[in-house]
Amino acid sequence: MPALATPPGYRILDEGSIGEHLASRPACAELLGGDPAGWKVAEVGDGNLNQVFIVAGPAGSLVAKQALPYLRLVGEAWPLPLSRAYFEQLALRSENEITPALVPKLHAYDPELYCIVMEHLQPHEIMRKPMIAGKKIDGAAAKLATFMARNLFLTSDLHLAAGAKRQRAGEFGGNHVLCGLTENVIFTEPYIEHANNRWTAPHLDGHAARWRADTELHAAVSRLKLKFLTEAQALLHGDLHTGSIMTDGADIRVIDPEFAFFGPMGFDVGKLIANFLISFFSQRGHENAPGARDPYRQWLLQEAEALWTGFDREFRALWNDPAQAAGDAWPRALHPDPAALAAEQDRYLGSLYADAVGFCGTSLTRRVLGIAHNIDYEHIADEQLRASCEARALELSHRLLTDPGRFGAIGDVLAAAEELDAASPELSS
């Protein structure tokens, strides 16, 4: 894969130069305070794509995130466009307007260095970590449901005039390379033989072979991929999972919207529900005695249910508010009867829910058979135990994708998860 040419003026920052960069921006320098020579800098990026610095001064601290011209997970052999930082800050600006209490504050963006400077969230950590430790996070589902409902509704045709919606969707059209990354690693590669794929071998060899051979499964995934490609319903976060959320145990902040684009709403919703289910299935690998985490597993299922029910409730409330439902879709003049409008809302949200169920299924599979895995599973040292947790998630994924009619309500999904969690999955060895 040929390397991408970097634009004039771009350079990769390091712990020695990031301070100089922030010192040149008066607002950032004032927030940090003191002499830049005394600022403390740490490179803390542990994600797949970028490098991230925490810079602390006597008055405060900041996070600086710079896009690299390649996929950090792989290296220079996998080039990526720097422009993803532009789309991330564009999405973050939108989220700061709609849900300012649920995202980090954006302080600055440098278009030459593709560097975003934002609020340093402390003592927050990635939400996935306390979930692995079996810690409950107060109000997590309710806050995340609000984040999804408000950001999706208020960037959709239900709120925006058609021209404004098309203009905003066009602004994100250039993020097609990261969209293409999603299209490959979620909707294609886990279902074929591909060098990027990995799994807990040899225990899951049989599952991987079955996923490659199942044409019914392939058709279901391809239908979802077509939705991802063609249905520009609203501005998606695009990578909404428990590794893109930070918490201090109560406060919740959603980060890293660099995959943002206009797509099907059910993608964000289904992907986030999937990550609560991944945590649910992984718990047997983290408990210190059989059944020790049964109460926590129940909490995770309750939170997964609350994600959908809270989203549905908040979305309907926005739709029923004439000041918010001012877009060109479903104009009030055509729908004066509240009962008739409620029936249309049922149909719309029923379709969105069905999409979410499918996208949940694809997210469960890609984290076991694809290139990027969750530490929920990876931190289980016993490979056979890890594989048994992953196999349960794969079986639920298969059911969600190939027999979606069985899952007309979120409770049906959770009941199936409980049933599979109680079973002993068949492994290859």
C-alpha positions as CSV (number, residue, x, y, z in Angstrom):
1,M,0.0,0.0,0.0
2,P,1.7,3.3,-1.1
3,A,2.5,5.9,1.6
4,L,0.4,9.0,1.6
5,A,2.2,12.3,1.0
6,T,2.1,14.6,4.0
7,P,1.2,18.3,3.3
8,P,3.8,21.1,3.6
9,G,4.2,22.2,7.2
10,Y,3.1,18.9,8.7
11,R,5.5,17.2,11.2
12,I,5.0,14.5,13.8
13,L,5.0,16.1,17.2
14,D,6.8,14.5,20.2
15,E,7.2,15.1,23.9
16,G,9.8,17.7,23.1
17,S,7.9,19.7,20.6
18,I,4.3,19.6,21.7
19,G,5.0,22.1,24.5
20,E,6.4,24.6,21.9
21,H,3.3,24.1,19.8
22,L,0.9,24.8,22.7
23,A,3.0,27.8,23.8
24,S,2.4,29.4,20.4
25,R,-1.4,29.3,21.0
26,P,-2.2,32.0,23.6
27,A,-5.4,30.5,24.9
28,C,-3.7,27.1,25.5
29,A,-0.7,28.7,27.1
30,E,-2.9,30.7,29.4
31,L,-4.9,27.7,30.4
32,L,-1.6,25.8,31.3
33,G,0.0,28.8,32.9
34,G,3.6,29.4,33.9
35,D,6.8,28.9,31.9
36,P,6.4,26.4,29.0
37,A,9.8,25.0,29.9
38,G,8.3,23.7,33.2
39,W,5.3,22.0,31.6
40,K,5.1,18.3,32.1
41,V,4.4,16.2,29.0
42,A,3.5,12.6,28.7
43,E,2.6,10.6,25.5
44,V,-0.3,8.4,26.5
45,G,-1.8,7.2,23.2
46,D,-2.9,3.6,23.5
47,G,-5.4,3.5,20.7
48,N,-5.2,2.2,17.1
49,L,-4.9,5.4,15.2
50,N,-3.2,8.4,16.7
51,Q,-0.8,9.8,19.3
52,V,-2.1,11.6,22.3
53,F,-0.2,13.8,24.8
54,I,-1.2,15.1,28.2
55,V,0.4,18.5,28.9
56,A,0.2,19.9,32.5
57,G,1.2,23.3,33.8
58,P,0.8,25.1,37.1
59,A,-2.7,26.4,36.1
60,G,-4.2,23.4,34.4
61,S,-3.7,20.6,31.9
62,L,-4.8,19.8,28.3
63,V,-4.9,16.8,25.9
64,A,-3.4,17.2,22.5
65,K,-4.3,14.6,19.9
66,Q,-2.4,14.4,16.6
67,A,-3.3,12.3,13.6
68,L,-0.5,10.2,12.1
69,P,-0.2,9.5,8.4
70,Y,-0.7,5.8,9.1
71,L,-2.6,3.3,11.2
72,R,-0.7,3.3,14.5
73,L,-1.9,-0.3,15.2
74,V,-0.1,-1.5,12.1
75,G,2.5,1.2,11.2
76,E,3.6,2.9,8.0
77,A,2.5,-0.2,6.0
78,W,-1.1,1.0,6.4
79,P,-1.3,4.7,5.5
80,L,-4.3,6.8,6.5
81,P,-5.3,10.4,5.6
82,L,-4.5,13.1,8.1
83,S,-7.8,14.7,7.3
84,R,-9.5,12.4,9.8
85,A,-8.5,14.9,12.5
86,Y,-10.4,17.6,10.6
87,F,-13.6,15.5,10.7
88,E,-13.1,14.6,14.3
89,Q,-12.9,18.2,15.4
90,L,-15.9,19.0,13.2
91,A,-17.9,16.3,14.9
92,L,-16.7,17.4,18.3
93,R,-17.8,21.0,17.6
94,S,-21.3,19.6,16.8
95,E,-21.4,17.5,19.9
96,N,-20.2,20.4,22.0
97,E,-23.2,22.4,20.8
98,I,-25.7,19.5,21.3
99,T,-24.5,17.6,24.4
100,P,-21.7,19.8,26.0
101,A,-21.8,18.0,29.3
102,L,-21.2,14.6,27.7
103,V,-18.0,15.4,25.6
104,P,-14.7,17.0,26.3
105,K,-14.5,20.7,25.6
106,L,-12.7,21.6,22.3
107,H,-10.0,24.2,22.9
108,A,-8.2,24.4,19.6
109,Y,-7.5,22.8,16.2
110,D,-4.4,23.2,14.1
111,P,-5.2,22.4,10.4
112,E,-1.5,22.3,9.4
113,L,-0.4,19.8,12.1
114,Y,-3.8,18.0,12.2
115,C,-3.7,18.4,16.0
116,I,-6.8,18.8,18.3
117,V,-6.4,20.3,21.7
118,M,-9.2,19.5,24.2
119,E,-10.1,19.3,27.8
120,H,-8.1,16.9,29.9
121,L,-10.6,14.6,31.6
122,Q,-9.3,13.6,35.0
123,P,-9.4,11.4,37.0
124,H,-11.3,9.7,34.2
125,E,-10.4,6.4,32.5
126,I,-11.7,4.5,29.5
127,M,-15.0,3.0,30.6
128,R,-14.0,-0.5,29.5
129,K,-11.5,-0.7,32.4
130,P,-13.9,-0.4,35.3
131,M,-16.3,-2.7,33.5
132,I,-13.6,-5.3,33.3
133,A,-13.0,-4.8,37.0
134,G,-16.7,-5.4,37.7
135,K,-17.5,-1.8,38.8
136,K,-20.9,-0.2,38.3
137,I,-21.0,3.3,36.7
138,D,-23.9,5.3,38.0
139,G,-26.3,6.5,35.3
140,A,-24.1,5.4,32.4
141,A,-26.9,4.0,30.2
142,A,-29.1,7.0,30.8
143,K,-26.4,9.5,29.9
144,L,-25.3,7.5,26.8
145,A,-28.9,7.2,25.7
146,T,-29.2,11.0,25.9
147,F,-26.0,11.4,24.0
148,M,-27.2,9.2,21.2
149,A,-30.8,10.5,21.0
150,R,-29.9,14.2,21.0
151,N,-26.9,14.0,18.6
152,L,-28.7,11.7,16.1
153,F,-32.1,13.4,16.2
154,L,-30.7,17.0,16.0
155,T,-28.6,16.2,13.0
156,S,-31.3,14.4,11.1
157,D,-34.1,15.5,8.7
158,L,-36.5,15.4,11.6
159,H,-34.8,18.5,13.0
160,L,-32.9,20.1,10.1
161,A,-34.2,21.7,6.9
162,A,-33.3,19.6,3.9
163,G,-30.8,22.0,2.5
164,A,-29.0,22.3,5.9
165,K,-28.9,18.6,6.3
166,R,-27.5,18.0,2.9
167,Q,-24.8,20.6,3.4
168,R,-23.8,19.1,6.7
169,A,-23.7,15.6,5.3
170,G,-21.6,16.9,2.4
171,E,-19.0,18.3,4.9
172,F,-18.4,14.8,6.2
173,G,-18.3,13.2,2.7
174,G,-14.5,13.4,2.6
175,N,-14.2,11.0,5.6
176,H,-14.6,8.1,3.2
177,V,-11.3,6.5,3.9
178,L,-12.2,5.9,7.6
179,C,-15.7,4.8,6.4
180,G,-14.0,2.4,4.1
181,L,-12.0,1.0,7.0
182,T,-15.2,0.3,8.9
183,E,-16.8,-1.3,5.8
184,N,-13.8,-3.7,5.5
185,V,-13.1,-4.6,9.1
186,I,-16.7,-4.9,10.3
187,F,-18.7,-6.0,7.2
188,T,-16.3,-7.9,5.1
189,E,-13.0,-9.2,6.5
190,P,-14.3,-11.3,9.5
191,Y,-16.4,-13.4,7.0
192,I,-13.5,-14.3,4.6
193,E,-10.0,-15.5,4.8
194,H,-8.0,-12.3,5.3
195,A,-4.5,-11.6,6.7
196,N,-5.9,-9.0,9.1
197,N,-8.1,-11.5,11.0
198,R,-7.1,-13.2,14.2
199,W,-8.9,-15.2,16.9
200,T,-8.2,-17.4,19.9
201,A,-6.8,-20.3,18.0
202,P,-7.2,-23.2,17.9
203,H,-10.2,-23.0,20.1
204,L,-12.3,-20.9,17.7
205,D,-11.0,-22.4,14.5
206,G,-14.4,-24.1,13.9
207,H,-16.3,-20.8,14.4
208,A,-14.0,-18.9,12.1
209,A,-14.5,-21.6,9.4
210,R,-18.2,-21.6,9.9
211,W,-18.4,-17.8,9.6
212,R,-16.5,-18.0,6.3
213,A,-18.8,-20.7,4.9
214,D,-22.2,-19.4,5.9
215,T,-23.8,-17.7,2.9
216,E,-27.0,-16.8,4.8
217,L,-24.8,-15.0,7.3
218,H,-22.9,-13.2,4.5
219,A,-26.2,-12.1,2.9
220,A,-27.4,-10.6,6.2
221,V,-24.1,-8.8,6.8
222,S,-24.2,-7.4,3.2
223,R,-27.7,-6.0,3.7
224,L,-26.4,-4.1,6.7
225,K,-23.3,-3.0,4.8
226,L,-25.6,-1.5,2.1
227,K,-27.4,0.5,4.8
228,F,-24.1,1.7,6.1
229,L,-23.1,2.8,2.6
230,T,-26.4,4.4,1.5
231,E,-28.5,5.6,4.4
232,A,-27.4,9.1,5.5
233,Q,-29.9,9.5,8.3
234,A,-27.8,11.6,10.8
235,L,-24.3,12.5,12.0
236,L,-22.9,9.3,13.6
237,H,-20.1,9.2,16.1
238,G,-19.0,6.2,13.9
239,D,-17.0,4.4,16.6
240,L,-19.2,4.4,19.7
241,H,-18.0,1.7,22.1
242,T,-16.8,1.5,25.7
243,G,-13.3,2.3,24.6
244,S,-14.5,5.7,23.3
245,I,-16.1,6.7,26.5
246,M,-14.4,8.0,29.6
247,T,-15.7,8.0,33.2
248,D,-14.7,8.8,36.7
249,G,-17.3,6.5,38.1
250,A,-20.2,9.0,37.7
251,D,-19.3,11.5,35.0
252,I,-19.6,10.2,31.4
253,R,-17.8,11.7,28.4
254,V,-17.8,10.4,24.8
255,I,-14.5,10.9,23.0
256,D,-12.8,10.1,19.6
257,P,-15.4,10.9,16.9
258,E,-12.9,10.6,14.1
259,F,-15.0,8.1,12.2
260,A,-17.9,10.5,12.1
261,F,-20.1,10.6,9.0
262,F,-23.8,10.7,8.0
263,G,-25.1,7.2,8.2
264,P,-27.8,4.9,9.6
265,M,-28.7,5.8,13.2
266,G,-28.9,2.1,14.2
267,F,-25.2,1.7,13.7
268,D,-24.2,3.8,16.7
269,V,-27.0,2.4,18.9
270,G,-26.3,-1.2,18.0
271,K,-22.5,-0.9,18.4
272,L,-22.8,0.5,21.9
273,I,-25.3,-2.2,23.0
274,A,-22.9,-4.8,21.6
275,N,-20.1,-3.5,23.8
276,F,-22.2,-3.9,26.9
277,L,-23.0,-7.5,25.8
278,I,-19.3,-8.1,25.2
279,S,-18.6,-7.0,28.7
280,F,-21.4,-9.3,29.9
281,F,-20.0,-12.3,28.1
282,S,-16.5,-11.6,29.3
283,Q,-17.3,-11.5,33.0
284,R,-16.8,-15.3,33.5
285,G,-13.2,-14.7,32.5
286,H,-12.6,-12.0,35.2
287,E,-14.5,-13.4,38.2
288,N,-12.4,-14.9,41.1
289,A,-15.0,-17.7,41.7
290,P,-17.8,-19.2,39.7
291,G,-20.9,-17.0,39.9
292,A,-19.1,-14.2,41.8
293,R,-20.1,-11.7,39.2
294,D,-23.7,-12.8,38.6
295,P,-25.0,-9.5,40.1
296,Y,-22.7,-7.5,37.9
297,R,-23.8,-9.5,34.8
298,Q,-27.4,-8.6,35.6
299,W,-26.5,-5.0,36.0
300,L,-24.9,-5.0,32.5
301,L,-28.0,-6.5,31.0
302,Q,-30.1,-3.9,32.7
303,E,-27.8,-1.1,31.4
304,A,-28.0,-2.6,27.8
305,E,-31.8,-2.5,28.1
306,A,-31.7,1.0,29.4
307,L,-29.6,2.1,26.5
308,W,-32.4,1.3,24.1
309,T,-35.4,2.3,26.2
310,G,-33.7,5.6,27.2
311,F,-32.8,6.3,23.6
312,D,-36.4,5.5,22.5
313,R,-37.9,7.7,25.1
314,E,-35.6,10.7,24.5
315,F,-35.9,10.4,20.7
316,R,-39.7,10.5,20.9
317,A,-39.6,13.4,23.3
318,L,-37.6,15.4,20.8
319,W,-39.9,14.4,18.0
320,N,-43.0,15.5,20.0
321,D,-41.5,18.9,20.7
322,P,-42.5,21.2,17.8
323,A,-39.4,23.4,18.5
324,Q,-37.1,20.4,17.9
325,A,-39.1,18.5,15.2
326,A,-38.8,21.4,12.8
327,G,-37.1,19.5,9.9
328,D,-38.6,18.7,6.5
329,A,-39.4,15.1,7.4
330,W,-42.9,14.5,8.9
331,P,-44.0,18.2,8.8
332,R,-46.6,19.0,11.4
333,A,-49.0,20.3,8.7
334,L,-49.3,16.7,7.3
335,H,-49.5,15.0,10.7
336,P,-51.8,17.0,13.0
337,D,-53.3,13.9,14.7
338,P,-51.1,12.9,17.6
339,A,-52.2,9.3,17.5
340,A,-51.3,9.0,13.8
341,L,-47.9,10.6,14.4
342,A,-47.3,8.2,17.3
343,A,-48.0,5.3,14.9
344,E,-45.4,6.7,12.5
345,Q,-42.9,7.1,15.3
346,D,-43.5,3.4,16.2
347,R,-42.7,2.4,12.6
348,Y,-39.6,4.6,12.4
349,L,-38.2,3.5,15.7
350,G,-39.1,-0.1,15.0
351,S,-37.0,0.1,11.9
352,L,-34.2,1.8,13.7
353,Y,-34.3,-0.9,16.4
354,A,-34.1,-3.6,13.8
355,D,-31.1,-1.9,12.3
356,A,-29.5,-1.7,15.7
357,V,-30.0,-5.4,16.4
358,G,-28.2,-6.2,13.1
359,F,-25.3,-3.8,13.7
360,C,-25.0,-5.2,17.2
361,G,-24.5,-8.6,15.6
362,T,-21.8,-7.4,13.3
363,S,-20.0,-5.7,16.2
364,L,-20.0,-8.9,18.3
365,T,-18.4,-10.8,15.5
366,R,-15.7,-8.3,14.5
367,R,-14.3,-8.1,18.1
368,V,-13.7,-11.9,18.1
369,L,-12.7,-12.7,14.5
370,G,-11.5,-9.4,13.0
371,I,-8.4,-7.3,13.4
372,A,-9.2,-5.1,16.4
373,H,-10.2,-6.9,19.6
374,N,-11.5,-5.7,23.0
375,I,-9.4,-6.0,26.1
376,D,-12.6,-7.3,27.8
377,Y,-11.6,-10.6,26.2
378,E,-7.8,-10.1,25.6
379,H,-7.2,-9.6,29.4
380,I,-8.5,-13.1,30.1
381,A,-5.2,-15.1,30.3
382,D,-6.7,-18.6,30.1
383,E,-7.1,-19.0,26.4
384,Q,-9.8,-21.7,26.6
385,L,-11.8,-19.7,29.1
386,R,-11.4,-16.6,26.9
387,A,-12.5,-18.6,23.8
388,S,-15.6,-19.9,25.7
389,C,-16.6,-16.3,26.5
390,E,-16.0,-15.3,22.8
391,A,-17.9,-18.3,21.5
392,R,-21.0,-17.3,23.4
393,A,-20.9,-13.8,21.9
394,L,-20.4,-15.3,18.4
395,E,-23.4,-17.5,18.8
396,L,-25.5,-14.5,19.8
397,S,-24.2,-12.6,16.8
398,H,-25.2,-15.4,14.5
399,R,-28.7,-15.5,15.8
400,L,-29.1,-11.7,15.6
401,L,-28.0,-11.6,12.0
402,T,-29.6,-14.7,10.6
403,D,-32.9,-14.8,12.6
404,P,-33.7,-11.2,13.4
405,G,-37.4,-11.9,13.6
406,R,-36.8,-13.6,17.0
407,F,-35.7,-10.3,18.5
408,G,-38.7,-7.9,18.3
409,A,-37.9,-6.3,21.6
410,I,-34.6,-5.6,23.4
411,G,-35.7,-8.0,26.1
412,D,-35.5,-10.8,23.5
413,V,-31.9,-10.0,22.8
414,L,-31.0,-10.0,26.5
415,A,-32.8,-13.3,27.2
416,A,-30.8,-14.9,24.4
417,A,-27.6,-13.5,25.9
418,E,-28.5,-15.0,29.3
419,E,-29.4,-18.3,27.7
420,L,-26.1,-18.5,25.9
421,D,-24.1,-17.3,28.9
422,A,-25.5,-20.2,30.9
423,A,-24.5,-22.8,28.2
424,S,-21.2,-24.5,27.6
425,P,-20.2,-23.6,24.1
426,E,-18.6,-26.1,21.8
427,L,-14.9,-25.3,21.0
428,S,-12.6,-26.7,18.4
429,S,-10.3,-28.1,21.0
